[in-house]
Amino acid sequence: MADIVLVFPKTGFDIKKVTIDLPLSLLSAASLVARDYEVKIIDQRINSHWEEELERELMAEPLCVGISSLTGPQIEFGLKVAKIVKEAKTKTKVVWGGVHATLLPEQTVQHSLVDIVVVGEGELTFRNLVIALDKKKSLVDVKGIAFEEDGKIIKTEPESPLDLNELPELPYDLVDVNEYIGSQGRFPSEETRSLIFISSRGCAWACTFCCNPRLCKRHWRSMNAERTYERVMSLVERYNLDAVTFHDEEFLVGKTRAERIAQLIGGKFKWWIQGRMQLIKDIDLVQLEKGGLCAVQPGVESGSDRILKLIKKGETVSEMLEANRHLAETDIRPLYNFMMGFPTETYEELMESVDLALKLLEENHKAQISGFYVLVPYPGTEIFDLAVKQGFDAPDSLEQWSLFNRQHMRTPWIQDRLPIFQSIMVSSKLIDETRLRTRLKAAFQGLPVPLFFCKYLGRFYQRRWRRHIFKSRFDTFVNRILLSLFSLSQNAFVSWWAGKWSK
């Protein structure tokens, strides 16, 4: 039996080979503590017998059960795990970690199903916490946690960031890695064998819709190019991969590092990154392509320079267009994300985003639109505080936060334009006929999809976008038809809304 049990709860959008990646948060938390303690990882997303396994482990009274948390449905499933632990009536502590618990540690630790919160990165903090629990030492001396004692919430000083080059390789043997290998919708072939890997942490920019400025204080740090290559090649060779997804927030921050990584990889496998358009336009894309880079997913967000400035994006529309033209000279496929529903955003500015999306597609025939999504004011973001001031009714409990996701259009300033936002969000998935056909075919597990249907729908919606037509009953009708079809296949529904690209 394990000394420590770590659980990755379901997220509500969990489909194998589509949305389920390695539970890196748990593997990272286990990386140091697993040297001295036996660790068991239970992933609800792939383990239909997770409850029985958890109850069996609880019989041996492990030191703690750790639960990962992202804002949204994952919290609901995490609460179910915590309830099972508490009902076992053991001395086992329930420890919550992850982004949500880090952003709202005091609110989280107040819940009856939470004993301790790990705030921030977990490698060193979690190891020290486990040692304190094992040796029955005071928790006050453990950096980077929050807990309740004698009716008072105690939050200790934060742990110092670790040098990523000094961290050990993740303990992949704690999970069945084969369960997570697949294209995950990021690579053209469904047969692609890929895994995710993170070579850097943090982000140096101050986007108001993102929680990274608060989480990392606008500090970016990374493994060096040689260590990155060493770790990634170890993964590729160990699990016979032909592709890797670099899940860094901003892979291209260190230009020299990125180009050196490409040189070291040398086309041995394909890879996918996230990166800013501002950085894309200034880097040697030819060298990255020779190194195996095949796809990049930047956040464009808006086609209005005023909105980009308002959200502190640090980029301009002209830079977006320049980067897109730069990408068009290569075979690297860009997949663009857009947002809408910002405070003070006018109808005209929203249409600027629509026009920019069309222009990106026209100037780069490999480009695709991941989707247009309505802004969700997540906790820990600057825009969350603004939303509250403007009347947004913020959740005040874990149960309420579990109902919170990007499909919930709750911000008060968009309510009078909901039909437009709904129409754009749906039709943004339809304007690329090739992508639409491939995604439908994959979603319905290879069943034939009429080409004429995809061509008609794609061209129909491109014409409507050019004319800024978004309010008709037809959009609502198509929306209902698609959702009805997708409800027949959870895989289809998740693939559709996941915003991932395909050939």
N, C-alpha and C positions, 0 to 999 in steps of 0.2 A: 504494500500500500504506500501511497505517496505522502511525503511530508507537506507538500503544497499542491493544491489543485487550482489550475487557472482555467477560466471558462470564457470562451468567446461567444456571446449570445447571437441569436439570429438578428438580422437587420430588417426583415420584412421584404427585402428584395434579394432573395438568395437563390440563385440558380447555378448549378455546377457548370463550369466552363463558360459562363457568361458574366457573373458578378462575384463569384466566390474566389478571392485571392488568399494567399497565405496569411494567417493571423500574425502579422509581423509585430503587433503591439505585445502580444503574449510571448512570442519567441524572444523579443528584446528584453522583456521583463525577466525572463528565465535565464538569460545568457550568463549572468554572473552567479546567481544563487544556485543554479543547477550544478555547480562545481562541488558544492558541499551538502546539498539536500536533494532528495528525490522529488521530481516535479512531474505532475500529470496534467496534460492539456486536453480539455474537452471542447470541441468545436460544435456547437449546436447546429450550425448550418449544414453539416455533413453527417452528423451522428444522430440517427433516429432513436438510439437507445441512450441518449445522454443522461436522462433522468436516472435510469437504473445504475449507470456507471457512477454518477455523482453520489447516489445514496450508498453504494457499495464503498466508495472511498471515505464517506463520512463515518462509517462504522469504525474506522481506525482513528478518528478524531485528528485530522491533519491540523497543522498550525493555523492555516488560513485558506480561504477560498478567494481567489482574485477574480474580479469581474471587469471586463473592458466595457467602456461606454462611449458611444457617439450620440449626440443629440438626436432624438427621434425614436422610432419604434424599437431600436436596440435596447433602450432603457426598460421597456415593458418586459422583454424577455430576460433582461438582467435581474429585474425584480423577482421574476419567477424562480430564478436560480437562488437568489438570496433568501427567499421565503423557505425553500426546501432546506437550506442550511440551518436557518433559525428553528425550523420545526423539528430538526433532528435533536435539538436540545443538547448540543455538545459545547465544548469550550472553543471550538473553531471560530476564528474571527472572519468577518466578511469585509474584504478590502476592495474598494472600487478604485479604478484608475481610468485612464483614457482622456480624450479631449473634453467631454462634457464635465466629468468630475473635476478636471483640472481648472476649467473656467469658472465653475460654481462649487468650490469645495465646501464652503460653509453650509449652503443650502443642501448639498448632497449628504453631508455627514449628519445632518439633523434627522434624516429619515430613520425610522426604526429598523430598517433592513440593511443599514450601513453602520459598520463599526469604525472603519478607518478609510481615509481617502489618500491615495498617492497623487501628489500634485506635480505635474511635469513629467519629464523623462524618468522611466522607472528602473533602469538597470541598477544603479547604485542605491537609490532610495529603497527599492523593494528588497534588495539583499540585506541592507542594514535593518529594515523593518522585521524581516524574518528572523534575523539573529536576535533582535530584541525580544521578539515573541518567544523564541526558543529558550533564551536564557532568562526570561521573565524580568527583563530590564525595563526601565522607564522609557516610554515613547517620546518624552520631551526631548531627548537627545538625538532622536532620529530626524535628520533634515528632510524637508520636502513632503511632509504629511500633514493631515488635519484629522483631529479626532475629538470626541467629546469626553470630558472628565469632570465629575462633580457638577454636572449641569452647565458647564462652560465649554465653549468650542475653543480648542487650542490649535493654532496653525503655526508650525515650526518654520524656521528660516529655510529658504530654498537651497537645494543642493546645487553645487557648481556644475556647469555643463562639462561633459566628458569629451576627451579627444577621441573622435570617431576612429582614428587610426589605431588606437590602443584597445578598442573593444574586441573581444573574441568573436570568432565566427558564430553565427546564430546556431542554436542547438536544433537543427532540422530533424534530428532523430526523434524528437518529442512528438512529431506529427507524421502522418502518412502523406508525404509530399506528393505522391502520385495523384492524390485526390484534388490537388490544386493546379495541376498542369493542364494547360489548354490555351486556346487563342484569346479567350476572355473578350472577344469582340474587338480586339485591338489590332489584329493582324488579318490579312485577307483570307488565308486558308483556315478552315475550321480544324484542320489536322495539325496546326502549329502547336509545338510543345514549348510553352513559355511559362515563366514564373516572374513574380515581381521582386525587385531589389531596390533598396534605398541607399544611396551613396552620399547624401548630404541632408542636412536638416535646417529648417528655418527659411526665412525669406527677408530680404533687405528692404522691401517696399512697404508702403503704408496704406494699402487699399482698405477703404472704410467698411467694406462688406465682408472682410476676411478676419478671422480670429488670430492669424499668425502674428500680426504686430504685437498683440498682447502675450501670446504664448512664447515667442522667441525674442521679443524686444527688438525686432528688425535686425537680428543678427543671423548671418548665414555661415555655416561651417560644414566642412566636408572631409571625406577620406581623400587622400591624394590619388592621383591617377593610377599609380602603380598598385596601391592597395585595392583600389576599386577593381582594376583588371584582375588581380589575383583572386579576389573573392567571387567575382562574377564567373570567371573561367572555372573555378571550383564547382560552382552550381551547374554550369553548362555540361561539364564533363561527368559530374556525379549523377545527373538526372537525364542525360542525353537530350538536352534542350537545343532547339534551333532558333530561339528568340528569347529576349529578356525585356521586361518592362521596367525602366528606371522610374520609380514612383516618387522621385524627389519633387518637392514643391517647385523648385526652379533649377533645372539641371544645368543651364547655360550661364549661371552667374560667374563662374570662373572660366573665362574664355579659353585661356591656355590649358587649363585642366581638361575641359571638354574636348578640345582638339587633340590633346595627348591621349585621352581615353580612346577616341576614335582610331588614332594611329595604332595603339596597342591591340585593340580588338581586330582591326585589319580585315573586317568582313567575315570573320569566323562565324558570326551569327547575326541575325537581324535584331534591331532594338528600337524602342519607342520611348519618347520623353515628353515632359511638359516644359514649356519655355515661353518667355515673354517675346512678343513681336519685336520690341526694341532691341533685344539681344540677338534675335534671329537675323535681323537685317545687317548686323555688323560681324557675324561670325563666318568662318569659312565652311559653308554648307557642302561644298564639293568634297572637302576632306571628311566631313562627318558622314556623307553619303558613301564614300569609299570605305569608311569604317564599318558600315552596315546600318546606319540610321535609315529607317524606312518610314517613320511616322512621327509627327509632333502635334501636340494638342495645346494650343495657346488659348488664353482667355481674352477675347476681344472686348467683350462686355457691352460696349455702346458705340454707335456711329456718330455721337455728338461730342465734340471737343469740350463743350461746357460740362456735360455729365462726366466725362473722363476726368476732368479737373476736379469736379465736385467729389468724386469718389476716390480721389488721390491715386489714380491709376498710374500716373507718371509716364503716360504715353499719349500720342496724338493719332488722329485718324490717318494723317499722311504717313506716319511711321508704320501703321498697320498695312497700308496699301503697298508701301515700299517693301516690307518684309514678305508680303504675299507674292509680289513679283519676283523677289529673290528666290523664294521657294519654287516658283513656277519654272525656273531654269534647271531644276533638279527633278528627280523622281520621288522625292520625299513628299508624303501625303500629309497635308495639314487638315486637322479637324477643329473647327472653330466653335467656341462657346460664346453665347450671348446672354445678357441679362436685361431685364426690363422691369419697370415699376419702381424706379428710384424716386425718392422724395423730390418734388419740384419738377420732375421730368414732364415735359409737355408732349402733346400728341405729335407735334412736328419733330421733336427730338426722337421720339420712338420711331417715326418713319425714316429718320436718318439712319437708324440702326438697320431697318429693313433694307434700305437702299445700299448700305455698306455690305450687307450679307450677299446681296445679288451681285455687287461689283466684285467681291472677292471670288465668287464662283465664276464670273465671266472672265476674269483676268488670270485665273488658274484653274484649268479644267480638272485637276486632281483634287482640288479643294472640296471639302464637305462641311456642312453645318451640323454640328452635334445637336443643337437645338437652342431655342429661346426659352429661358426660364425666368419666372417672376422672382424678384428679389425676396429672399427670406431673411429677416433680421435675426441671425443666430446670436446667442449669448457670447459675450466677449468681443464683439465687433463694435466699432465706433458707430455704425449705422443703427445698431440695436438701441443704443442710448438715445439717438435722435428719434427713432420710431416710438419709443416709450413717451418721449416729450410730446409727440404728435398724436397721442391717443392709442397707441398699440397696447393691447391687453396682454402683457407678458405672462407666461406660465410661472407659477410659484411653487411647484412641487415636481418630483420625479414623474409622477403619474401624468401630470399635464404636459411635461416636456416630451413624454413618450408619444404624444399625439402630434408632435410638431415635425413637419417635413416640408420639402420644397413644393409639394403639390397643394399645400394649404395657403390660399391667397388671402391672408388675414390683415394685411396692412391697411389702415383706414384710408389712405390717400388714393388707393386704386379701385375702391369699391364701385365708383360710378363708371369705370371703364373695364369691368371684368370681362364682358363679352369679347372685347378686342384682344385682351391678353390671352384669353382662352383660345381664341381663333389662331393667333400667331403661334402660340405654344404647340398646338396640334399641327398646323400646316407647316411649321418649320421642319417637321419630320417627313414631309411629303414632297418637298420641292426638288429633291434629287432623285430622279427616276431609277438610276442604276443602283444607288444605295438602298432605295426603298424596296426594289425587287429582291436584292440579295438578303436584306434583313428579314423580309417576310418569308423568304424561302428557308432561311436558317431557323427562324422562329417556329415555323410549322414543320420543322424536322424533315426538310427535303421535299415536301409535297410541291407539285408544280404550281407556280404562280403566273398567271397570265401576263405576258409582257405588255400587251396593249393596255391593260388596266394601270400598270405602273407608269407607262409613258403618258397616258392620258392624265392621270392624277398629278404627276410631276409637272407637266407642261401647263396644265390648268391652273395649278397653284402658283407657278412662276408668273403667269400672266396676271393673276390677281394681286400678287405681291407688287408687281411693277405699277399697278393701278391703285395700290393701297386700299384694296377691298377686303375688309375683314369682318363685316357685321352681318352678312347674310345668313339666312336660316340653313343654307346649304352646308356651311361650315359646322353648324351644330349637328346636322344630320350625319355628316361624314364622321364627326367625332364619336357619335353614339354607335354608328356601325362598327367603327374600328375597335372601340372599347368592348363592344359585344363580342366581336371576333376574338380579340385578345383574351377575353375572360375565359375562353375555351382552352387557352394554353398559358399557364403562368409563365412559362419560358418566353413566350411571345411578348406578353405584357411587360415583363422585366427588361427584355432586350430593347423593346421600343423606348422605354423611358430612361434606360441607363445612359443614353447619350453616347454610346460607343460606336465606332466606325466599322464599316465593312467594305469589302471590295466594290 
